[in-house]
Amino acid sequence: MFLHAVRWGLWWLLFVCPLAAVSAEPMRLNDPNPRWVVVQFEDSPIDRPDLLDGVYTRPFAAWLEPDDQGRVTVRLNGDILEKDLFRENDPVAGSFSDFLWVFDRETGDVVSAAFSGTFSYTINWGFVKSAVEAKVEARMATTRQGGFRPARRIFGRALIGYCEDVESRRCQAVPPRRYDAGRGYVNAVGYLSIDSPVKRFDTFSAVGEARFSEISRESRVGLTRSGAEFPEVRVR
């Protein structure tokens, strides 16, 4: 296992290093070894959260570490959220936590997938514009039911509302899917809570749908930095 200090010193390389080939083998939850794995997020249009398992982002490296309580944690660096996944949402530099996925090793359920950060918004009051910061917090799981409502424009942006009353006609359900060990696919359903000085509201979070893969030893390319090695990865 990488030393804690060394691992944190290399986090920034997760999104800037060139990528080498990874195995198509799905992530193994029952493997007891801490290691690097690969995650890709479903990337259908933001206004169509009902489109599942279609287009995916480029791959990102994440650190997997099992515990002795039957849980497996996969940690994606917060810089990837800030500089890639949410780059068009005016994120505040350095404000994002790591994206932590906690899996139940036996069932494949995502017990929790969570992160937090801050967005910057410009509000047009007609006669004047003002900049505000909104704290965001995401919570997703495969053990909850949830869905979305039609988009509303808030702060000049189209935001998809989150709902849990999936029996209602106004709430379109999105089915959660526990981790599929044969494909590496998972869909953790939940919300992105946006807390601004003007209003607090919950939007549907689309980043709970992803595919996880192993990195083959044959494909590791040693990237030396500060005396430590980091695997470069890309999907074939």
N, C-alpha and C positions, 0 to 999 in steps of 0.2 A: 504494500500500500504506500502511496506517495505520502511523504511527510506533510502534515497539515500546512505548514508555512510555505513549502515549495508549491503545493497544489494551488494555494491562493495566489501566489506570485505569478502563476501562469494563466490565470483565468482570462486575462485580456486577449490571449492568443486564440481563444475559442472562436472568435468571429473574424479574425483578420488573416489567419494562416491559410495558405493554399491547401486544397483538399486532395487526398489520395484515395484509392479504392477501398471500400468496405465490403465485408461479407453481406450477402442478402439474408443471412441467418437472423431470425427474430431474436430480440433480447431474451436472455434466459433468466427468469426470475429466481429459479432454484439453484443457480450457480452461487456458491458462497463467497466468491472472490470479489473484492472491490476492484473496479476497473472503469475505463472509459467506454461509453456506448454512444450511439448516434440517435438523434431524434429529428423527425421532420413533422411539420405542422400542416394540417389540412388548410388549403389556401383558396377556397371558393370565394366568390364575391361576398363582401361583408354584409350586404343586404339580403343574402340568401343562406341563412344558417341551416335551412332544411336540406341543402345540397351536401351530402355526406360522402366521405371516402372517394374524393375525385382527384383534385389537383393538390400537390404538396409543395412546400417550400424546399429550398436547398437544405442540406443536412447540417446539423450543429452537433458538436461534441458535448457530452454531459457526463458527470461523474456519478457512477452507481456505487452504493455502499449498503450492504445488508446489515441488519442488526440481529440480536439474539432473541428478539421477541416476535419473529415471523414477519417483519416489515422490511421493505426494500425502498431506500430513498434514492431518487435520481435528481441531481442538482444541475440546473442550467444557469449559467452566469447571467446576472442582471443586465450586463452590458448588451447582451443579445436582444433582450426586450427593448432596451432604449434605442439601440442603433440599428436594429433590423426590423423586428416584428412590429414595433410601434413607432417607427421613425417618422411616419406621416401624421402623427398625433401630437406633435410638439412636446415631446418628453423633456422634462427638466434634467439636465446633465447630472449624472451621479446619483439620481434619486431612487433608482429601481433596486429592489432586493433581488436575490437569486430566486429563480422559479423552482420551487420544491415539489416534486411528485413523490407521494408516499403510497406504495403498493402493498396490498396484502399478498404475501408470497404464495399462500395456498389457493386462494380464490381468484386472484388476479384483479380484484377490485382496487380502484383508486380510492383510498381512504381520504386523501386530500391532495389537491393540486392548487398551490397558492403562491401569490407574489403581491408586492405593493410597490407604489411609485408615485410620481407626480407629473401631471400634464399642465401645460400653459395654454390658456385660452384668451382670445381677444373678444370682448363683448362690445358690440356696436349699440350704443344707446340713442343713435340718431344724430344728436348734436355733438357727441363726444365718444371716443373709444377708450376702453380701459382694459389693461391686461390683468388677469387673475390666474392664480394657481389652484388646481384641483387635485386633491389626493385621491389615488385610486387603490382599490384593494380587490383582488380576484380570489374567489373561492369556488372550487369545482370538485366533483366526486362522481363516481359511478353508482353510488348508493342512494342518490337522490333523484327525484323526478323534477323536470323543469322544461321550459320552453321559451317562446318569444312572442312578442306583440309587434304590430306594424311599426315601422320607423317613425320617429318624431324628430323635428329639427330643434336642437338645443345648442346655444352658442354658435349657431351657423353650421352645425354638423348634423348629419342624419344619424341618429342613434336608435338601435334596436332594443326595445324594452325587454326585460327579463320577467318571467312569471312562473309561478309554481302551481297555479290552479289549472292543471292540464286537462281537466274535465270541462273547462269552460270553452265556449266557442271562440272567445277572444284570445285564447292562449294556444298557440300551435306547439304541440309537444315535440321535443327532440329526444329520441331514445338514447339513454346511456348504454354503453357497452363496456363491460369489464375487459381486461387485457386478454387478447387472443394470442396465445403462445404460438400458434401456427403461422400467424401473419405479422405479429408485432403491433397490431392495431388496437387502439383504445379510444373511447369517447367519454370523457368526464364532463358532465353537464353542470353549469353553474353560472355565476354572475360576476360582472365587473362593477363594483360600487364606486361611483364618482361623487366625491364630497367637495363641493365648491362653496365659496362664501355666499353664493346666491341660492343654491339649491343642491340637495342630495338626491341622487337617483341611481337605480340599478339597471345596467344594460346586460344583454346576453353576451356571455364570453365565448368566443369561438376558438380560443387557444387550448381547449381541453380535448380537442380531437387531434390525434397524432399517431405516428408509427415509430417504433423503437427497434433498433438493430444492433447487433454485435459488430465489433471491429475485429477483423481477422488479423492474426499475428503476422501473416505473410504480407499484409497490406500496410503495416505500420511503417511510416517514414519518420525516422528520428529527427526532430527539430530541436536543436540545442539552443538553449537560452538560459542564461544565469546558472549554468552548470547542470541543468536538468533537461530531460527529454520529454517531448510532447508528441503524440501521434497526429499526423495530418490525415484527414479522412474525406472521402467523397463517395457517393452512391454510384454504382455502375449504371 
